[in-house]
Amino acid sequence: MQRHLISAADLTRDDAVLILDTAEEMARVADRPIKKLPTLRGRTVVNLFFEDSTRTRISFEAAEKRLSADVINFSAKGSSVSKGESLKDTAQTLEAMGVDAVVIRHGASGAPYRLATSGWIDAAVINAGDGTHQHPTQALLDAFTMRRRLVGRDTGLGQDLAGKRITIVGDVLHSRVARSNVDLLHTLGAEVTLVAPPTLLPVGASAWPCEISYDLDAVLPKSDAVMMLRVQRERMNAAFFPTEREYSRRYGLDGDRMARMPEDAIVMHPGPMVRGMEITAEVADSGRCTAIEQVANGVSIRMAVLYLLLGGNEPAVTQSRTTDSRTTEEK
Ligand code: NCD
C-alpha cells in the first residue's frame, strides 16, 4: 500500500483485494452492540471538505470514530480565499496541529495530489472526491458491494471481480465516480461498459479500458450490475441534452428497463439520487437497488483504508482472529 490514497488507478489488484478483505473484517464490527475498535486511539484525522457532501462525509466520520481516532471537521464552504492559497494556508495550519491524516474533498481536480506531494504536510492524504477526477473510496465501496452480491460475502474473500459485467450509465463526463470505477474495476478483472449520450462522454474515453455504447436497452441483458450516475448540473455551464424528459427516456432506468436485466443483476447508485431523472422511485426502492447497502459498506471500506494507511502492525480486529494461535513472543 502507498502512503496516500489519491486515485483508484494507483491501486494494484493485491492492494484492492486487501482493502476489500480488511473491510469484511471491519464490517463485523458494525454487527456488534459496541461498534468501536481502539486501532487509531491518539491519532488525529481531519475531514477537510471544500465541496458539499452527505454520504461521504458522514461515512468518513463514522469510520474514524469507530476506529477511536480524534476527529476534526473542517468545512471550507464559503471561504473567500482563492483556492491555491487557501489550500496551502489550511494545510500549514493542520500541520501545526500535528494531524496524522487528512481526508479531503475539493472542487478542483488534483487538489489532494497537490496536498500529498507539496511538502506542506506530513500526514497521509485520502481523496474523498476531487472535481471530475477521482473518488477512490467510492469505487472501493462499490467493488465491495459488487463482490458481496455477485461473488458472495464469504466466498468472495481473496477474490476479485474477474469476468463480471458492469454497466455505468449517465453523466460520465462530470463523474469522478465513473473514472474511479473504470480504473478499479479494470484492475479487478471486470468488463466495464459505459452508456451515455455522446455529449456526456469525455474526449478520450475511447482510450479507457472499457467498452462504450449509446444503447442502454441492448446492454442491460448482458449486465451483472448497472450503476446509474446523477446528471451533475452544478458542473455544467451549457446544455448537454435537449430536455430532462428526453434524457430519462433514453438513459433513465425504470421498472420496464430493469426487467430486461438478468434476474440476479443489481442496480447501483452512489447517491444523491434524482428520482424521476436517472432512476424512477420504483427502481430506487426495489430490492435490487443497493444504494443504501453501498452507504453502509462505505463505512467498512473507509475503516479499512484508514486502518491500512495509519494502523501500523496491529491486527485489524483483534478479538475475531481466533485462528492465530501464536503467542506474542512467536510473532
Ligand atoms: C458522488 C460524488 O460526490 O462524486 N457522490 C458520492 O460521493 N456519494 C456522486 C454525485 O455527486 O452525483
Boltz pocket constraint, residues with backbone or C-beta under 6 A from the ligand:
constraints:
  - pocket:
      binder: B
      contacts: [[A, 52], [A, 55], [A, 56], [A, 128], [A, 129], [A, 131], [A, 135], [A, 138], [A, 176], [A, 177], [A, 229], [A, 230], [A, 232], [A, 270], [A, 271], [A, 272]]
      max_distance: 6.0
